[in-house]
């Protein structure tokens, strides 16, 4: 690991100011991903600004009926929170499907959203990777890409985003609150992460020095009828092949509203806008769910080694929605 300087600011504004003066610095929350990348020599910050104790570690109900999650809330705390389990069960399910108990105790809600890809070439500094070193090429396209993206890829990158929590938050239309050198911002979760395009090294729209301070969930009554399903190679401690976060509101057999997002299929959590639009106002049933899934996945461009993800994503979405029709799990 390379030499770095460590600072612990006393305020969020102080932390932002410290990082603004260090172009190669980084914020340190739980460190469960960043420290691993430093050990691999993928991340090389010359300054770490510890923000773990600066942001709220509470889950609070808002006056509008929504819920605010402090950026410093641990993944374990968030998964176990009674308000989250009752009103947004997909969030708890998403968190409990990832990592281990020890890691969830340390990892923070904000840090979870800012994980880097687990593409093996990104983590291997001996191989070309446009995300790690722009302009060197994408080894995954002709190499091992079984776990990688089928939607929204570019010739520069086919990596996937690893966060399960982010997928559920995208489905729920959550927003993140940030404080940075240019002041405070509110960013919809659907806009926080980027597709790779010609700049795969940029995972999010955050600017250097932007600090996530909170995540806000909107009041959404039918989110109580939601579910997160994760398909992976083994039953625990594995990243996703495909995930689906879904909530559905059905009245008299008609879909009044629906929220769907995919994970494990793109460079960002993939909101299934086409599928949602096709389902709203129509009958709720397997045939309709399948047509909606096929429409959403029509633009998929899989590689030779991950074409199986297209039917897997379709079938996972259909099965998840059908199980939600059967009632609370």
C-alpha positions in Angstrom: 0.0 0.0 0.0 1.3 3.5 -0.9 1.9 6.2 1.7 -1.0 8.5 2.4 -2.1 11.2 4.8 -5.0 10.8 7.2 -7.3 13.6 8.4 -10.4 13.6 10.6 -12.5 16.7 10.0 -14.8 18.1 12.7 -17.5 19.3 10.3 -18.8 18.3 6.8 -17.8 21.6 5.4 -14.3 21.1 6.8 -14.1 17.7 5.2 -15.2 19.1 1.9 -12.6 21.9 2.1 -9.8 19.4 2.9 -10.6 17.3 -0.1 -11.0 20.3 -2.4 -7.3 21.0 -1.8 -6.3 17.4 -2.6 -7.1 16.4 -6.2 -6.1 12.8 -5.5 -7.7 12.5 -2.0 -10.8 10.5 -1.0 -13.4 10.4 1.7 -13.2 7.4 4.1 -16.4 6.0 5.5 -16.5 2.3 6.4 -13.6 1.7 4.0 -14.8 -1.8 3.1 -14.2 -1.2 -0.6 -11.7 1.7 -0.7 -9.1 0.0 1.5 -9.3 -3.2 -0.5 -8.6 -1.2 -3.7 -5.7 0.6 -2.0 -4.2 -2.8 -1.1 -4.6 -3.9 -4.8 -2.9 -0.6 -5.9 -6.1 0.3 -7.9 -6.9 3.3 -5.7 -4.0 5.5 -4.8 -5.3 8.4 -2.7 -2.6 10.7 -1.1 -5.2 11.9 1.5 -8.0 10.1 3.3 -10.5 12.3 5.0 -12.4 10.3 7.6 -16.2 11.2 7.5 -17.6 8.3 9.4 -18.6 10.4 12.4 -19.6 13.5 10.5 -22.8 12.5 8.8 -26.0 11.2 10.6 -26.2 7.6 11.6 -30.0 7.7 12.1 -33.0 6.7 10.1 -35.7 9.4 10.6 -39.3 9.9 9.4 -39.8 13.2 7.5 -42.7 15.6 7.8 -43.9 14.7 4.2 -44.2 11.0 5.2 -40.9 10.0 3.6 -37.8 8.7 5.4 -34.3 10.1 5.6 -31.3 7.8 5.9 -28.2 9.4 7.3 -25.1 8.7 5.1 -23.3 7.2 8.1 -26.0 4.6 8.9 -24.4 1.2 8.8 -25.8 -1.4 6.4 -26.7 -3.7 9.3 -28.5 -0.9 11.1 -30.4 0.1 8.0 -31.4 -3.5 7.2 -32.7 -4.0 10.7 -34.6 -0.7 11.1 -38.3 -1.4 11.9 -39.5 1.6 9.8 -37.5 0.3 6.7 -38.6 -3.3 7.2 -42.2 -2.3 7.4 -42.5 0.4 4.7 -39.6 -0.4 2.3 -38.9 -4.1 2.7 -36.9 -4.3 -0.6 -34.2 -2.2 1.0 -33.7 -4.5 3.9 -33.7 -7.5 1.6 -31.2 -5.9 -0.7 -28.8 -5.2 2.1 -29.1 -8.6 3.7 -28.4 -10.3 0.3 -24.9 -8.7 0.2 -21.6 -9.1 1.8 -21.3 -10.7 5.3 -22.5 -9.6 8.7 -19.1 -8.2 9.6 -18.9 -6.1 6.5 -22.4 -4.9 6.9 -21.6 -3.7 10.4 -18.8 -1.5 9.0 -20.1 -0.4 5.6 -22.2 2.8 5.4 -25.2 3.6 3.4 -23.4 6.3 1.4 -20.4 4.2 0.8 -22.5 1.3 -0.5 -23.7 3.5 -3.3 -20.1 4.5 -4.3 -18.6 1.0 -4.6 -16.4 0.4 -7.6 -17.0 -2.4 -10.0 -15.8 -5.9 -9.2 -14.8 -6.5 -12.9 -11.7 -8.7 -12.5 -9.7 -6.6 -15.0 -10.4 -3.4 -13.1 -9.0 -5.0 -10.0 -5.9 -6.4 -11.8 -3.4 -3.7 -12.4 -1.4 -5.9 -14.8 -4.2 -5.8 -17.4 -5.6 -3.0 -19.6 -8.7 -1.3 -18.2 -10.3 1.9 -19.4 -12.1 2.4 -16.1 -8.8 2.2 -14.1 -6.5 3.7 -16.7 -8.4 5.5 -19.5 -7.2 4.8 -23.0 -5.7 1.4 -22.3 -8.6 -0.7 -23.6 -11.2 -3.0 -22.2 -9.8 -6.5 -21.5 -13.3 -7.9 -20.6 -14.8 -7.6 -24.1 -12.5 -10.3 -25.4 -11.8 -11.9 -22.0 -13.9 -13.1 -19.1 -17.2 -11.2 -19.1 -19.7 -13.8 -17.8 -20.7 -11.5 -14.9 -20.7 -8.2 -16.8 -23.1 -5.9 -18.5 -25.7 -6.5 -21.2 -27.4 -3.1 -21.2 -26.0 0.4 -21.8 -22.4 -0.7 -22.6 -19.9 1.1 -24.7 -16.8 0.0 -26.7 -14.8 1.3 -23.8 -16.4 -0.6 -20.9 -18.8 -3.5 -20.1 -18.5 -3.3 -16.3 -21.4 -3.6 -13.9 -22.2 -1.7 -10.8 -22.1 -3.9 -7.7 -24.4 -2.2 -5.2 -27.6 -4.1 -4.4 -28.9 -1.2 -2.2 -28.6 1.3 -5.1 -30.9 -0.9 -7.2 -33.6 -0.8 -4.6 -33.2 2.9 -4.1 -33.5 3.6 -7.9 -36.7 1.6 -7.9 -38.1 3.7 -5.1 -37.2 7.1 -6.7 -35.0 8.0 -3.8 -32.7 11.1 -3.9 -29.3 11.7 -2.4 -28.3 14.9 -0.7 -24.7 16.1 -1.1 -22.5 18.9 0.2 -19.6 20.0 -1.9 -17.3 22.8 -2.9 -20.2 24.4 -4.9 -22.7 24.0 -2.1 -25.6 21.5 -1.5 -27.3 19.5 -4.2 -30.2 17.0 -4.4 -29.6 14.3 -7.0 -32.2 11.7 -8.0 -30.9 8.2 -7.6 -31.8 7.5 -11.2 -29.3 10.2 -12.2 -26.5 9.5 -9.6 -24.7 6.8 -11.6 -23.6 7.0 -15.2 -23.4 4.8 -18.2 -19.8 4.3 -19.3 -19.9 6.1 -22.7 -16.4 7.4 -23.6 -15.6 8.1 -19.9 -15.9 4.8 -18.0 -13.6 6.0 -15.3 -16.5 8.2 -14.0 -19.0 6.1 -12.1 -21.3 8.9 -10.9 -22.2 12.6 -11.6 -20.5 13.6 -8.3 -17.8 16.2 -8.5 -14.5 15.9 -6.6 -15.2 16.9 -3.0 -18.9 16.1 -3.1 -19.9 14.4 0.1 -23.2 12.4 0.4 -24.9 13.5 3.6 -28.2 11.7 3.4 -30.6 9.6 1.3 -34.3 10.5 1.2 -37.0 8.0 0.4 -40.4 9.4 -0.9 -43.7 8.4 0.8 -44.8 5.5 -1.3 -47.6 3.4 0.3 -47.3 0.4 -2.1 -43.6 0.1 -1.4 -44.7 -2.0 1.6 -45.5 -4.6 -1.1 -42.0 -4.8 -2.5 -39.4 -7.4 -3.0 -35.7 -7.7 -3.9 -34.5 -10.9 -5.6 -30.9 -11.7 -6.2 -29.6 -14.4 -8.6 -26.0 -15.4 -8.0 -23.7 -18.4 -8.3 -23.9 -19.2 -4.6 -26.4 -18.5 -1.9 -24.3 -16.0 0.1 -21.3 -13.6 -0.1 -21.5 -13.3 -3.9 -22.1 -10.5 -6.3 -25.2 -10.6 -8.6 -25.7 -12.1 -12.0 -29.1 -10.4 -12.0 -31.1 -8.6 -9.4 -34.7 -7.2 -9.5 -36.2 -4.7 -7.1 -39.9 -4.4 -7.6 -43.0 -2.9 -6.0 -46.5 -3.2 -7.5 -49.9 -1.7 -6.8 -52.8 -3.8 -8.2 -56.5 -2.9 -7.8 -59.2 -5.2 -9.2 -56.7 -7.0 -11.3 -55.3 -3.8 -12.9 -51.8 -2.4 -12.4 -52.3 1.0 -10.9 -48.6 1.7 -10.4 -45.3 -0.3 -10.5 -41.6 0.3 -9.8 -38.9 -2.0 -11.3 -35.1 -1.8 -11.4 -32.5 -4.3 -12.5 -29.0 -4.8 -11.1 -26.1 -6.8 -12.4 -26.9 -5.9 -16.0 -25.4 -2.5 -16.5 -22.8 0.1 -15.5 -25.5 1.6 -13.3 -28.7 0.4 -11.6 -31.1 0.0 -14.5 -34.6 1.5 -14.0 -37.1 -0.5 -16.2 -38.9 2.5 -17.5 -40.3 0.8 -20.6 -41.6 -2.1 -18.6 -43.3 0.1 -16.1 -45.0 2.2 -18.8 -46.3 -1.0 -20.5 -47.6 -2.4 -17.2 -49.4 0.7 -15.8 -53.1 0.6 -16.5 -53.1 -2.9 -17.9 -54.0 -6.3 -16.5 -51.7 -8.0 -14.0 -50.6 -11.4 -15.1 -47.7 -13.5 -16.3 -48.2 -12.8 -20.0 -48.2 -9.1 -19.5 -45.2 -9.2 -17.2 -43.3 -11.3 -19.7 -44.1 -8.8 -22.6 -43.0 -5.9 -20.4 -39.7 -7.6 -19.5 -39.0 -8.5 -23.2 -39.6 -4.8 -24.2 -37.2 -3.6 -21.5 -34.5 -6.0 -22.6 -35.0 -5.5 -26.3 -31.9 -3.2 -26.4 -29.7 -5.7 -24.6 -26.3 -6.3 -26.3 -24.8 -9.2 -24.6 -21.4 -10.6 -25.3 -20.7 -14.2 -26.2 -20.2 -15.3 -22.6 -23.1 -13.5 -20.9 -26.0 -13.9 -23.3 -27.7 -16.1 -20.7 -28.4 -13.0 -18.7 -31.1 -11.8 -21.1 -33.6 -14.7 -20.4 -32.4 -14.8 -16.8 -33.3 -11.1 -16.3 -36.6 -11.6 -18.0 -37.6 -14.6 -15.9 -36.4 -13.0 -12.7 -38.6 -10.0 -13.3 -41.6 -12.1 -14.2 -41.2 -14.4 -11.2 -40.7 -11.4 -8.8 -43.9 -9.7 -9.9 -45.9 -12.8 -9.8 -44.8 -13.5 -6.2 -45.8 -9.9 -5.2 -49.3 -10.6 -6.6 -49.5 -13.4 -4.1 -49.2 -11.0 -1.2 -46.6 -10.0 1.4 -43.6 -12.4 1.8 
